[in-house]
C-alpha cells in the first residue's frame, strides 16, 4: 500500500468534485428518503406478519 500515491489520488478526486446544485441535492435527498421509507415499510410488514401469524417468530 503506497500511502503518498493514495493521498494524491484522493486529492485529485476532491479537486475534480463539485458542489451539487439545489436541484441535484433535492433529487438525491428525495431518492434517499424514499429508499429509507421503503426499507422501513418492508421491516414493518415483516414485523406485522410475524406478530399476526401464530407460531412464527418469537
Buried (B, 14 or more C-beta within 10 A) or exposed (E): EEEEEEEEEEEEEEEEEEEEEEEEEEEEEEEEEEEEEEEEEEEEEEEEEEEEEEEEEE
